[in-house]
Amino acid sequence: MLKNIFYFSTPFITCLVTFFLLARLGQQESFPAPSIIGCTIADGIITLSQHNLQPHILEQREDAACIPGTIIEQNPRPGQQIKEKQSIFLVVSKAIIPPKAPNITGLSIENAKKISLAEHIIIKTMTIEHIQPEGIAIAQFPYAGESIPVEGLIVYVSRGQHNAHLVTPDLTGLTHEQARSILEEKNIPYHLVSTKTKGAGLVKKQRPLAGTIIPQAAPPTIQLEIG
């Protein structure tokens, strides 16, 4: 008998509980969603917790205009009516990872531009006289595998041999022996500005700077500071 009463009363009890829960939710007062756009994720979470709201990070998006970890979007939007314990969905900025420079040296400028287009890289070209055939990339800065700055990748292109020029190599961070080997291979004279022990230490500074165009027939003496 009791079993039958329980069986027939269960739907009624369920409906009654649901009714009271919905009524309880309906009694919660709504309020405008706080604006946390532009805040750090830590400050934003503190603000939401003070309003008894639930933060959820939907996405991290690259944004050059914001410091990494900045809230750039929220949903519901600021000022939209919400209630306690409601979820707030966030989009947070992250650092832009600069692309790595492909190896352009030795390619024709046409092929170099195809690579830059495929990899969404900005290329700036400079033409200089060189022993390589016209239209061939003879050097690049930054070097292959290094991070490309916002300004883009500089590619030095040969316009043929008349009064040929060279591009000063980047020697900073190399040992004296490594720098000497590179300069001797290119027939560029050099002079050690300062060193405590001959042949020891790394190149700290150089003049002319890396990327400077110099005449191949009579290149200037590269000044190296070893430390």
TIZA-480373 format. One line per field, with one value per atom (N, C-alpha, C): residue number from 0; residue in one letter; atom name; x, y negated, z negated. Coordinates in nm, 3 decimals. Layout:
N
n <- c(NUM	...);
res <- c(A	...);
atom <- c(CA	...);
X <- c(X	...);
Y <- c(Y	...);
Z <- c(Z	...);
//
This chain:
227
n <- c(0	0	0	1	1	1	2	2	2	3	3	3	4	4	4	5	5	5	6	6	6	7	7	7	8	8	8	9	9	9	10	10	10	11	11	11	12	12	12	13	13	13	14	14	14	15	15	15	16	16	16	17	17	17	18	18	18	19	19	19	20	20	20	21	21	21	22	22	22	23	23	23	24	24	24	25	25	25	26	26	26	27	27	27	28	28	28	29	29	29	30	30	30	31	31	31	32	32	32	33	33	33	34	34	34	35	35	35	36	36	36	37	37	37	38	38	38	39	39	39	40	40	40	41	41	41	42	42	42	43	43	43	44	44	44	45	45	45	46	46	46	47	47	47	48	48	48	49	49	49	50	50	50	51	51	51	52	52	52	53	53	53	54	54	54	55	55	55	56	56	56	57	57	57	58	58	58	59	59	59	60	60	60	61	61	61	62	62	62	63	63	63	64	64	64	65	65	65	66	66	66	67	67	67	68	68	68	69	69	69	70	70	70	71	71	71	72	72	72	73	73	73	74	74	74	75	75	75	76	76	76	77	77	77	78	78	78	79	79	79	80	80	80	81	81	81	82	82	82	83	83	83	84	84	84	85	85	85	86	86	86	87	87	87	88	88	88	89	89	89	90	90	90	91	91	91	92	92	92	93	93	93	94	94	94	95	95	95	96	96	96	97	97	97	98	98	98	99	99	99	100	100	100	101	101	101	102	102	102	103	103	103	104	104	104	105	105	105	106	106	106	107	107	107	108	108	108	109	109	109	110	110	110	111	111	111	112	112	112	113	113	113	114	114	114	115	115	115	116	116	116	117	117	117	118	118	118	119	119	119	120	120	120	121	121	121	122	122	122	123	123	123	124	124	124	125	125	125	126	126	126	127	127	127	128	128	128	129	129	129	130	130	130	131	131	131	132	132	132	133	133	133	134	134	134	135	135	135	136	136	136	137	137	137	138	138	138	139	139	139	140	140	140	141	141	141	142	142	142	143	143	143	144	144	144	145	145	145	146	146	146	147	147	147	148	148	148	149	149	149	150	150	150	151	151	151	152	152	152	153	153	153	154	154	154	155	155	155	156	156	156	157	157	157	158	158	158	159	159	159	160	160	160	161	161	161	162	162	162	163	163	163	164	164	164	165	165	165	166	166	166	167	167	167	168	168	168	169	169	169	170	170	170	171	171	171	172	172	172	173	173	173	174	174	174	175	175	175	176	176	176	177	177	177	178	178	178	179	179	179	180	180	180	181	181	181	182	182	182	183	183	183	184	184	184	185	185	185	186	186	186	187	187	187	188	188	188	189	189	189	190	190	190	191	191	191	192	192	192	193	193	193	194	194	194	195	195	195	196	196	196	197	197	197	198	198	198	199	199	199	200	200	200	201	201	201	202	202	202	203	203	203	204	204	204	205	205	205	206	206	206	207	207	207	208	208	208	209	209	209	210	210	210	211	211	211	212	212	212	213	213	213	214	214	214	215	215	215	216	216	216	217	217	217	218	218	218	219	219	219	220	220	220	221	221	221	222	222	222	223	223	223	224	224	224	225	225	225	226	226	226);
res <- c(M	M	M	L	L	L	K	K	K	N	N	N	I	I	I	F	F	F	Y	Y	Y	F	F	F	S	S	S	T	T	T	P	P	P	F	F	F	I	I	I	T	T	T	C	C	C	L	L	L	V	V	V	T	T	T	F	F	F	F	F	F	L	L	L	L	L	L	A	A	A	R	R	R	L	L	L	G	G	G	Q	Q	Q	Q	Q	Q	E	E	E	S	S	S	F	F	F	P	P	P	A	A	A	P	P	P	S	S	S	I	I	I	I	I	I	G	G	G	C	C	C	T	T	T	I	I	I	A	A	A	D	D	D	G	G	G	I	I	I	I	I	I	T	T	T	L	L	L	S	S	S	Q	Q	Q	H	H	H	N	N	N	L	L	L	Q	Q	Q	P	P	P	H	H	H	I	I	I	L	L	L	E	E	E	Q	Q	Q	R	R	R	E	E	E	D	D	D	A	A	A	A	A	A	C	C	C	I	I	I	P	P	P	G	G	G	T	T	T	I	I	I	I	I	I	E	E	E	Q	Q	Q	N	N	N	P	P	P	R	R	R	P	P	P	G	G	G	Q	Q	Q	Q	Q	Q	I	I	I	K	K	K	E	E	E	K	K	K	Q	Q	Q	S	S	S	I	I	I	F	F	F	L	L	L	V	V	V	V	V	V	S	S	S	K	K	K	A	A	A	I	I	I	I	I	I	P	P	P	P	P	P	K	K	K	A	A	A	P	P	P	N	N	N	I	I	I	T	T	T	G	G	G	L	L	L	S	S	S	I	I	I	E	E	E	N	N	N	A	A	A	K	K	K	K	K	K	I	I	I	S	S	S	L	L	L	A	A	A	E	E	E	H	H	H	I	I	I	I	I	I	I	I	I	K	K	K	T	T	T	M	M	M	T	T	T	I	I	I	E	E	E	H	H	H	I	I	I	Q	Q	Q	P	P	P	E	E	E	G	G	G	I	I	I	A	A	A	I	I	I	A	A	A	Q	Q	Q	F	F	F	P	P	P	Y	Y	Y	A	A	A	G	G	G	E	E	E	S	S	S	I	I	I	P	P	P	V	V	V	E	E	E	G	G	G	L	L	L	I	I	I	V	V	V	Y	Y	Y	V	V	V	S	S	S	R	R	R	G	G	G	Q	Q	Q	H	H	H	N	N	N	A	A	A	H	H	H	L	L	L	V	V	V	T	T	T	P	P	P	D	D	D	L	L	L	T	T	T	G	G	G	L	L	L	T	T	T	H	H	H	E	E	E	Q	Q	Q	A	A	A	R	R	R	S	S	S	I	I	I	L	L	L	E	E	E	E	E	E	K	K	K	N	N	N	I	I	I	P	P	P	Y	Y	Y	H	H	H	L	L	L	V	V	V	S	S	S	T	T	T	K	K	K	T	T	T	K	K	K	G	G	G	A	A	A	G	G	G	L	L	L	V	V	V	K	K	K	K	K	K	Q	Q	Q	R	R	R	P	P	P	L	L	L	A	A	A	G	G	G	T	T	T	I	I	I	I	I	I	P	P	P	Q	Q	Q	A	A	A	A	A	A	P	P	P	P	P	P	T	T	T	I	I	I	Q	Q	Q	L	L	L	E	E	E	I	I	I	G	G	G);
atom <- c(N	CA	C	N	CA	C	N	CA	C	N	CA	C	N	CA	C	N	CA	C	N	CA	C	N	CA	C	N	CA	C	N	CA	C	N	CA	C	N	CA	C	N	CA	C	N	CA	C	N	CA	C	N	CA	C	N	CA	C	N	CA	C	N	CA	C	N	CA	C	N	CA	C	N	CA	C	N	CA	C	N	CA	C	N	CA	C	N	CA	C	N	CA	C	N	CA	C	N	CA	C	N	CA	C	N	CA	C	N	CA	C	N	CA	C	N	CA	C	N	CA	C	N	CA	C	N	CA	C	N	CA	C	N	CA	C	N	CA	C	N	CA	C	N	CA	C	N	CA	C	N	CA	C	N	CA	C	N	CA	C	N	CA	C	N	CA	C	N	CA	C	N	CA	C	N	CA	C	N	CA	C	N	CA	C	N	CA	C	N	CA	C	N	CA	C	N	CA	C	N	CA	C	N	CA	C	N	CA	C	N	CA	C	N	CA	C	N	CA	C	N	CA	C	N	CA	C	N	CA	C	N	CA	C	N	CA	C	N	CA	C	N	CA	C	N	CA	C	N	CA	C	N	CA	C	N	CA	C	N	CA	C	N	CA	C	N	CA	C	N	CA	C	N	CA	C	N	CA	C	N	CA	C	N	CA	C	N	CA	C	N	CA	C	N	CA	C	N	CA	C	N	CA	C	N	CA	C	N	CA	C	N	CA	C	N	CA	C	N	CA	C	N	CA	C	N	CA	C	N	CA	C	N	CA	C	N	CA	C	N	CA	C	N	CA	C	N	CA	C	N	CA	C	N	CA	C	N	CA	C	N	CA	C	N	CA	C	N	CA	C	N	CA	C	N	CA	C	N	CA	C	N	CA	C	N	CA	C	N	CA	C	N	CA	C	N	CA	C	N	CA	C	N	CA	C	N	CA	C	N	CA	C	N	CA	C	N	CA	C	N	CA	C	N	CA	C	N	CA	C	N	CA	C	N	CA	C	N	CA	C	N	CA	C	N	CA	C	N	CA	C	N	CA	C	N	CA	C	N	CA	C	N	CA	C	N	CA	C	N	CA	C	N	CA	C	N	CA	C	N	CA	C	N	CA	C	N	CA	C	N	CA	C	N	CA	C	N	CA	C	N	CA	C	N	CA	C	N	CA	C	N	CA	C	N	CA	C	N	CA	C	N	CA	C	N	CA	C	N	CA	C	N	CA	C	N	CA	C	N	CA	C	N	CA	C	N	CA	C	N	CA	C	N	CA	C	N	CA	C	N	CA	C	N	CA	C	N	CA	C	N	CA	C	N	CA	C	N	CA	C	N	CA	C	N	CA	C	N	CA	C	N	CA	C	N	CA	C	N	CA	C	N	CA	C	N	CA	C	N	CA	C	N	CA	C	N	CA	C	N	CA	C	N	CA	C	N	CA	C	N	CA	C	N	CA	C	N	CA	C	N	CA	C	N	CA	C	N	CA	C	N	CA	C	N	CA	C	N	CA	C	N	CA	C	N	CA	C	N	CA	C	N	CA	C	N	CA	C	N	CA	C	N	CA	C	N	CA	C	N	CA	C	N	CA	C	N	CA	C	N	CA	C	N	CA	C	N	CA	C	N	CA	C	N	CA	C	N	CA	C	N	CA	C	N	CA	C	N	CA	C	N	CA	C	N	CA	C	N	CA	C	N	CA	C	N	CA	C	N	CA	C	N	CA	C	N	CA	C	N	CA	C	N	CA	C	N	CA	C	N	CA	C	N	CA	C	N	CA	C	N	CA	C	N	CA	C	N	CA	C	N	CA	C);
X <- c(0.083	0.000	0.087	0.186	0.276	0.357	0.391	0.468	0.389	0.260	0.175	0.159	0.145	0.131	0.257	0.375	0.502	0.515	0.473	0.485	0.402	0.277	0.189	0.219	0.283	0.309	0.442	0.531	0.663	0.656	0.576	0.568	0.520	0.426	0.374	0.482	0.560	0.668	0.773	0.806	0.907	0.863	0.738	0.685	0.686	0.654	0.650	0.789	0.889	1.027	1.075	1.045	1.085	1.022	0.896	0.824	0.891	0.926	0.988	1.128	1.202	1.335	1.327	1.233	1.216	1.169	1.082	1.035	1.149	1.237	1.351	1.445	1.470	1.556	1.495	1.364	1.296	1.301	1.323	1.328	1.463	1.568	1.700	1.695	1.751	1.753	1.863	1.831	1.932	2.008	2.127	2.211	2.298	2.351	2.434	2.567	2.607	2.735	2.849	2.942	3.056	3.146	3.209	3.301	3.441	3.494	3.631	3.720	3.671	3.753	3.867	3.988	4.106	4.175	4.109	4.170	4.260	4.353	4.429	4.335	4.371	4.284	4.269	4.376	4.369	4.270	4.280	4.188	4.045	4.029	3.895	3.827	3.903	3.846	3.807	3.889	3.855	3.724	3.709	3.586	3.464	3.478	3.365	3.330	3.431	3.404	3.333	3.362	3.294	3.146	3.109	2.968	2.909	2.984	2.938	2.908	3.001	2.987	3.096	3.071	3.161	3.239	3.373	3.451	3.488	3.483	3.525	3.605	3.731	3.814	3.784	3.727	3.692	3.810	3.894	3.997	4.111	4.231	4.346	4.380	4.386	4.399	4.519	4.599	4.713	4.661	4.720	4.678	4.798	4.850	4.970	4.944	4.817	4.786	4.772	4.770	4.745	4.861	4.878	4.973	4.917	5.000	4.950	4.881	4.766	4.690	4.584	4.556	4.453	4.321	4.212	4.079	4.038	4.010	3.976	3.830	3.763	3.621	3.554	3.426	3.349	3.206	3.143	3.005	2.938	2.830	2.755	2.838	2.797	2.869	2.851	2.942	2.928	2.793	2.726	2.598	2.478	2.499	2.388	2.337	2.205	2.145	2.178	2.231	2.268	2.224	2.243	2.210	2.330	2.325	2.433	2.455	2.580	2.624	2.619	2.592	2.590	2.733	2.752	2.884	2.915	3.040	3.091	3.204	3.189	3.286	3.384	3.513	3.618	3.709	3.760	3.868	3.986	4.102	4.221	4.332	4.405	4.514	4.636	4.712	4.840	4.945	5.071	5.181	5.185	5.221	5.238	5.376	5.378	5.505	5.558	5.672	5.723	5.764	5.738	5.777	5.928	5.975	6.118	6.151	6.268	6.309	6.342	6.282	6.321	6.456	6.518	6.647	6.621	6.642	6.617	6.745	6.859	6.987	7.010	7.046	7.073	6.954	6.835	6.716	6.698	6.621	6.582	6.482	6.474	6.383	6.238	6.209	6.072	6.035	6.126	6.099	6.095	6.179	6.179	6.044	5.988	5.858	5.746	5.757	5.656	5.657	5.778	5.789	5.732	5.765	5.716	5.564	5.506	5.361	5.296	5.355	5.299	5.309	5.415	5.437	5.395	5.331	5.280	5.392	5.502	5.618	5.637	5.664	5.694	5.841	5.865	6.002	6.032	6.149	6.199	6.329	6.337	6.454	6.544	6.674	6.774	6.864	6.881	6.965	7.104	7.205	7.344	7.420	7.529	7.614	7.689	7.693	7.753	7.793	7.882	7.928	7.819	7.718	7.607	7.524	7.454	7.369	7.261	7.214	7.110	6.983	6.923	6.797	6.813	6.937	6.962	6.980	6.914	6.930	7.067	7.149	7.286	7.302	7.207	7.214	7.077	7.059	6.932	6.958	6.866	6.874	6.732	6.693	6.772	6.808	6.902	6.945	6.837	6.851	6.754	6.743	6.619	6.595	6.580	6.616	6.602	6.464	6.421	6.289	6.288	6.178	6.163	6.096	6.155	6.091	5.966	5.891	5.767	5.793	5.911	5.942	5.957	5.987	5.998	6.139	6.154	6.281	6.348	6.473	6.547	6.625	6.606	6.674	6.758	6.887	6.979	6.987	6.956	6.946	7.053	7.117	7.222	7.161	7.227	7.188	7.300	7.383	7.491	7.622	7.729	7.862	7.906	7.917	7.976	8.083	8.038	8.124	8.066	8.107	8.042	8.056	7.955	7.952	7.929	7.958	7.932	7.840	7.776	7.697	7.777	7.801	7.879	7.811	7.881	7.819	7.803	7.711	7.691	7.788	7.883	7.988	7.971	7.874	7.855	7.818	7.879	7.852	7.943	8.024	8.116	8.250	8.325	8.461	8.549	8.666	8.761	8.795	8.815	8.852	8.739	8.615	8.501	8.485	8.498	8.487	8.599	8.720	8.835	8.814	8.762	8.740	8.641	8.531	8.430	8.486	8.560	8.614	8.722	8.805	8.909	8.849	8.740	8.673	8.619	8.576	8.520	8.626	8.752	8.862	8.836	8.782	8.756	8.859	8.936	9.033	8.963	9.031	8.971	9.079	9.034	9.126	9.059	9.133	9.081	9.098	8.985	8.990	9.040	8.990	9.034	9.016	9.112	9.105	9.203	9.162	9.251	9.351	9.301	9.387	9.365	9.467	9.453	9.387	9.283	9.214	9.107	9.094	8.994	8.875	8.763	8.645	8.557	8.446	8.349	8.342	8.296	8.280	8.160	8.185	8.079	8.021	8.108	8.064	8.143	8.086	8.157	8.122	8.218	8.199	8.267	8.197	8.057	7.961	7.836	7.736	7.697	7.641	7.592	7.487	7.494	7.399	7.444	7.557	7.610	7.666	7.632	7.682	7.820	7.918	8.056	8.107	8.199	8.253	8.337	8.318	8.392	8.538	8.563	8.700	8.791	8.740	8.822	8.739	8.708	8.624	8.696	8.623	8.685	8.726	8.816	8.859	8.748	8.710	8.608	8.672	8.617	8.666	8.587	8.659	8.595	8.637	8.538	8.566	8.540	8.645	8.637	8.626	8.535	8.520	8.504);
Y <- c(0.120	0.000	-0.126	-0.129	-0.244	-0.259	-0.144	-0.146	-0.212	-0.183	-0.243	-0.393	-0.433	-0.577	-0.652	-0.593	-0.656	-0.665	-0.559	-0.554	-0.663	-0.682	-0.780	-0.923	-0.939	-1.074	-1.131	-1.046	-1.092	-1.201	-1.186	-1.293	-1.425	-1.416	-1.539	-1.610	-1.531	-1.590	-1.653	-1.584	-1.637	-1.770	-1.777	-1.902	-2.013	-1.977	-2.076	-2.133	-2.044	-2.089	-2.178	-2.137	-2.217	-2.355	-2.360	-2.487	-2.581	-2.528	-2.612	-2.658	-2.570	-2.609	-2.721	-2.707	-2.811	-2.941	-2.929	-3.049	-3.117	-3.034	-3.088	-3.163	-3.101	-3.166	-3.295	-3.293	-3.411	-3.527	-3.496	-3.601	-3.670	-3.611	-3.674	-3.804	-3.906	-4.036	-4.039	-4.095	-4.110	-4.240	-4.246	-4.366	-4.375	-4.494	-4.509	-4.433	-4.368	-4.298	-4.398	-4.373	-4.466	-4.462	-4.573	-4.579	-4.542	-4.434	-4.393	-4.391	-4.446	-4.455	-4.553	-4.511	-4.594	-4.560	-4.479	-4.436	-4.316	-4.294	-4.169	-4.057	-3.935	-3.822	-3.807	-3.837	-3.826	-3.927	-4.054	-4.157	-4.128	-4.078	-4.047	-3.938	-3.834	-3.725	-3.774	-3.863	-3.919	-3.996	-4.079	-4.157	-4.066	-3.962	-3.870	-3.795	-3.755	-3.682	-3.771	-3.901	-3.994	-4.005	-3.977	-3.979	-3.838	-3.740	-3.601	-3.551	-3.579	-3.536	-3.435	-3.354	-3.244	-3.277	-3.300	-3.329	-3.202	-3.211	-3.100	-3.158	-3.116	-3.164	-3.079	-3.144	-3.075	-3.062	-3.167	-3.172	-3.263	-3.229	-3.319	-3.362	-3.494	-3.546	-3.641	-3.628	-3.719	-3.860	-3.956	-4.096	-4.184	-4.249	-4.332	-4.457	-4.499	-4.625	-4.608	-4.484	-4.460	-4.383	-4.407	-4.329	-4.187	-4.083	-3.946	-3.927	-3.856	-3.834	-3.939	-4.024	-4.127	-4.074	-4.103	-4.063	-4.157	-4.102	-4.186	-4.171	-4.066	-4.049	-3.979	-4.009	-3.937	-3.919	-3.811	-3.782	-3.713	-3.771	-3.889	-4.017	-4.111	-4.236	-4.324	-4.420	-4.513	-4.585	-4.590	-4.658	-4.571	-4.453	-4.363	-4.304	-4.288	-4.240	-4.091	-4.062	-3.925	-3.898	-3.773	-3.736	-3.666	-3.654	-3.589	-3.446	-3.403	-3.268	-3.245	-3.351	-3.337	-3.329	-3.258	-3.245	-3.367	-3.413	-3.521	-3.461	-3.465	-3.404	-3.511	-3.477	-3.575	-3.535	-3.637	-3.620	-3.700	-3.634	-3.694	-3.705	-3.817	-3.837	-3.753	-3.717	-3.648	-3.710	-3.684	-3.745	-3.692	-3.781	-3.740	-3.676	-3.557	-3.487	-3.528	-3.598	-3.642	-3.524	-3.531	-3.420	-3.411	-3.292	-3.270	-3.297	-3.354	-3.388	-3.262	-3.247	-3.135	-3.165	-3.064	-3.083	-3.134	-3.264	-3.328	-3.339	-3.341	-3.363	-3.258	-3.306	-3.216	-3.196	-3.239	-3.223	-3.345	-3.327	-3.443	-3.524	-3.653	-3.738	-3.696	-3.640	-3.593	-3.479	-3.382	-3.270	-3.317	-3.414	-3.468	-3.531	-3.604	-3.668	-3.565	-3.455	-3.349	-3.289	-3.267	-3.213	-3.311	-3.438	-3.539	-3.549	-3.535	-3.541	-3.421	-3.303	-3.181	-3.182	-3.243	-3.242	-3.373	-3.463	-3.591	-3.673	-3.686	-3.760	-3.885	-3.997	-4.121	-4.117	-4.143	-4.146	-4.287	-4.337	-4.463	-4.431	-4.475	-4.443	-4.564	-4.536	-4.637	-4.578	-4.650	-4.600	-4.660	-4.575	-4.620	-4.547	-4.607	-4.543	-4.428	-4.314	-4.195	-4.101	-4.006	-3.911	-3.810	-3.793	-3.703	-3.761	-3.675	-3.726	-3.820	-3.904	-4.000	-3.927	-3.977	-3.920	-3.808	-3.777	-3.671	-3.733	-3.674	-3.721	-3.678	-3.775	-3.744	-3.745	-3.804	-3.809	-3.846	-3.825	-3.860	-3.896	-3.974	-4.010	-4.027	-3.952	-3.856	-3.731	-3.653	-3.531	-3.424	-3.319	-3.209	-3.149	-3.130	-3.071	-3.171	-3.298	-3.401	-3.467	-3.528	-3.593	-3.717	-3.733	-3.848	-3.963	-4.082	-4.196	-4.241	-4.331	-4.380	-4.447	-4.511	-4.583	-4.490	-4.363	-4.267	-4.216	-4.133	-4.070	-4.150	-4.190	-4.264	-4.165	-4.175	-4.087	-4.173	-4.141	-4.213	-4.137	-4.206	-4.143	-4.198	-4.107	-4.149	-4.217	-4.325	-4.385	-4.368	-4.266	-4.236	-4.298	-4.258	-4.303	-4.423	-4.534	-4.654	-4.700	-4.767	-4.797	-4.720	-4.593	-4.501	-4.546	-4.509	-4.541	-4.415	-4.425	-4.318	-4.370	-4.276	-4.309	-4.268	-4.362	-4.332	-4.223	-4.113	-4.005	-4.043	-3.975	-3.996	-3.907	-3.968	-3.894	-3.895	-3.970	-3.979	-3.843	-3.811	-3.684	-3.572	-3.596	-3.494	-3.506	-3.397	-3.404	-3.477	-3.517	-3.585	-3.499	-3.369	-3.279	-3.263	-3.255	-3.242	-3.368	-3.485	-3.611	-3.624	-3.588	-3.596	-3.508	-3.386	-3.293	-3.350	-3.410	-3.467	-3.584	-3.672	-3.791	-3.755	-3.658	-3.618	-3.552	-3.477	-3.414	-3.519	-3.634	-3.741	-3.846	-3.821	-3.915	-4.053	-4.056	-4.182	-4.197	-4.305	-4.326	-4.359	-4.330	-4.360	-4.402	-4.463	-4.509	-4.489	-4.431	-4.413	-4.543	-4.601	-4.728	-4.709	-4.608	-4.584	-4.437	-4.382	-4.243	-4.222	-4.142	-4.115	-4.006	-3.902	-3.791	-3.767	-3.775	-3.762	-3.630	-3.638	-3.519	-3.469	-3.532	-3.487	-3.581	-3.534	-3.617	-3.615	-3.692	-3.700	-3.842	-3.855	-3.986	-4.056	-4.171	-4.247	-4.353	-4.419	-4.525	-4.515	-4.574	-4.578	-4.708	-4.757	-4.873	-4.845	-4.859	-4.896	-4.791	-4.831	-4.742	-4.635	-4.526	-4.418	-4.473	-4.430	-4.475	-4.596	-4.657	-4.773	-4.728	-4.802	-4.770	-4.834	-4.753	-4.801	-4.759	-4.835	-4.798	-4.671	-4.582	-4.456	-4.475	-4.568	-4.587	-4.643	-4.733	-4.794	-4.806	-4.694	-4.700	-4.768	-4.841	-4.907	-4.803	-4.843	-4.754	-4.743	-4.621	-4.598	-4.608	-4.696	-4.713	-4.619	-4.531	-4.434	-4.460	-4.466	-4.479	-4.344	-4.287	-4.155	-4.172	-4.096	-4.105	-3.969);
Z <- c(0.000	0.000	0.000	-0.095	-0.103	0.025	0.081	0.205	0.317	0.324	0.428	0.406	0.278	0.248	0.291	0.259	0.296	0.448	0.516	0.662	0.728	0.680	0.742	0.697	0.581	0.531	0.581	0.634	0.678	0.785	0.891	0.992	0.932	0.838	0.776	0.696	0.620	0.538	0.627	0.738	0.832	0.890	0.931	0.987	0.883	0.759	0.652	0.624	0.618	0.593	0.707	0.831	0.947	0.943	0.905	0.897	0.797	0.680	0.577	0.618	0.688	0.735	0.837	0.931	1.033	0.969	0.871	0.803	0.729	0.670	0.598	0.692	0.808	0.906	0.957	0.974	1.023	0.926	0.798	0.697	0.692	0.755	0.754	0.832	0.773	0.839	0.944	1.058	1.163	1.142	1.202	1.190	1.314	1.345	1.465	1.451	1.557	1.556	1.541	1.449	1.434	1.557	1.587	1.700	1.653	1.710	1.675	1.799	1.909	2.030	2.005	2.035	2.009	1.878	1.794	1.668	1.692	1.601	1.605	1.565	1.601	1.569	1.418	1.342	1.196	1.139	1.183	1.133	1.177	1.300	1.349	1.267	1.232	1.152	1.013	0.956	0.824	0.832	0.937	0.954	0.969	1.049	1.070	0.943	0.866	0.742	0.640	0.643	0.552	0.585	0.710	0.752	0.757	0.705	0.703	0.844	0.936	1.075	1.108	1.210	1.244	1.372	1.363	1.484	1.560	1.693	1.779	1.895	1.910	2.021	2.144	2.245	2.369	2.464	2.468	2.572	2.530	2.574	2.565	2.706	2.728	2.864	2.872	2.979	2.998	3.023	2.952	2.965	2.937	3.042	3.027	2.945	2.936	2.867	2.716	2.667	2.524	2.461	2.332	2.254	2.241	2.257	2.241	2.106	2.109	1.987	1.962	2.063	2.051	2.106	2.036	2.083	2.196	2.315	2.430	2.473	2.426	2.454	2.336	2.316	2.215	2.264	2.221	2.256	2.136	2.082	2.123	2.122	2.206	2.221	2.097	2.075	1.962	1.966	1.852	1.842	1.871	1.930	1.958	1.827	1.814	1.690	1.668	1.549	1.514	1.371	1.325	1.188	1.124	0.993	0.921	0.971	0.961	0.999	1.150	1.226	1.371	1.424	1.534	1.596	1.682	1.673	1.758	1.842	1.973	2.063	2.112	2.107	2.130	2.246	2.316	2.414	2.363	2.351	2.289	2.393	2.389	2.485	2.449	2.552	2.530	2.621	2.589	2.663	2.806	2.898	3.037	3.053	3.106	3.129	3.266	3.270	3.400	3.487	3.617	3.705	3.718	3.753	3.776	3.922	3.944	4.080	4.159	4.278	4.365	4.429	4.486	4.553	4.695	4.715	4.844	4.927	4.860	4.929	5.037	5.156	5.268	5.360	5.317	5.400	5.490	5.595	5.675	5.595	5.624	5.548	5.572	5.690	5.717	5.623	5.606	5.515	5.370	5.337	5.201	5.169	5.265	5.244	5.233	5.306	5.295	5.155	5.101	4.965	4.863	4.880	4.785	4.789	4.908	4.921	4.855	4.874	4.815	4.663	4.609	4.465	4.399	4.477	4.425	4.360	4.433	4.384	4.470	4.404	4.476	4.520	4.649	4.701	4.752	4.713	4.767	4.842	4.966	5.048	5.066	5.071	5.102	5.211	5.319	5.429	5.419	5.437	5.436	5.546	5.588	5.689	5.624	5.696	5.639	5.751	5.719	5.820	5.857	5.770	5.802	5.916	5.992	6.101	6.048	6.134	6.097	6.052	5.943	5.894	5.794	5.753	5.655	5.517	5.417	5.279	5.228	5.190	5.148	4.996	4.926	4.779	4.726	4.596	4.532	4.387	4.332	4.191	4.138	4.032	3.955	4.037	3.981	4.047	4.035	4.115	4.115	3.974	3.930	3.798	3.687	3.711	3.608	3.618	3.509	3.505	3.593	3.667	3.757	3.680	3.680	3.612	3.686	3.623	3.683	3.817	3.830	3.954	4.074	4.048	4.157	4.178	4.280	4.315	4.426	4.404	4.505	4.592	4.722	4.817	4.910	4.918	5.006	5.138	5.247	5.378	5.472	5.543	5.637	5.759	5.802	5.930	6.032	6.007	6.101	6.057	6.124	6.084	6.166	6.101	6.159	6.059	5.958	5.844	5.726	5.712	5.618	5.473	5.393	5.251	5.169	5.040	4.945	4.836	4.766	4.648	4.525	4.435	4.315	4.233	4.204	4.127	3.980	3.913	3.769	3.693	3.623	3.554	3.403	3.352	3.207	3.150	3.036	2.970	3.015	3.122	3.170	3.098	3.100	3.047	3.147	3.100	3.188	3.309	3.286	3.395	3.496	3.447	3.538	3.623	3.559	3.633	3.735	3.695	3.786	3.908	3.887	3.998	4.099	4.049	4.139	4.218	4.150	4.217	4.319	4.286	4.380	4.503	4.484	4.598	4.694	4.641	4.724	4.761	4.720	4.748	4.690	4.568	4.498	4.387	4.387	4.278	4.147	4.037	3.906	3.809	3.699	3.595	3.459	3.364	3.229	3.151	3.110	3.038	2.897	2.827	2.690	2.658	2.588	2.544	2.431	2.333	2.219	2.254	2.318	2.358	2.505	2.583	2.727	2.763	2.846	2.891	2.796	2.679	2.581	2.580	2.525	2.511	2.635	2.627	2.735	2.789	2.912	2.973	2.908	2.844	2.778	2.871	2.947	3.038	3.167	3.273	3.400	3.472	3.548	3.634	3.767	3.881	3.899	3.841	3.819	3.764	3.865	3.813	3.900	3.996	4.122	4.223	4.302	4.261	4.334	4.470	4.574	4.708	4.725	4.763	4.779	4.917	4.976	5.108	5.099	5.195	5.193	5.233	5.323	5.372	5.263	5.180	5.075	4.948	4.883	4.764	4.648	4.564	4.449	4.344	4.257	4.149	4.045	4.012	3.911	3.773	3.690	3.554	3.462	3.392	3.304	3.159	3.071	2.928	2.863	2.807	2.745	2.594	2.533	2.388	2.325);
//
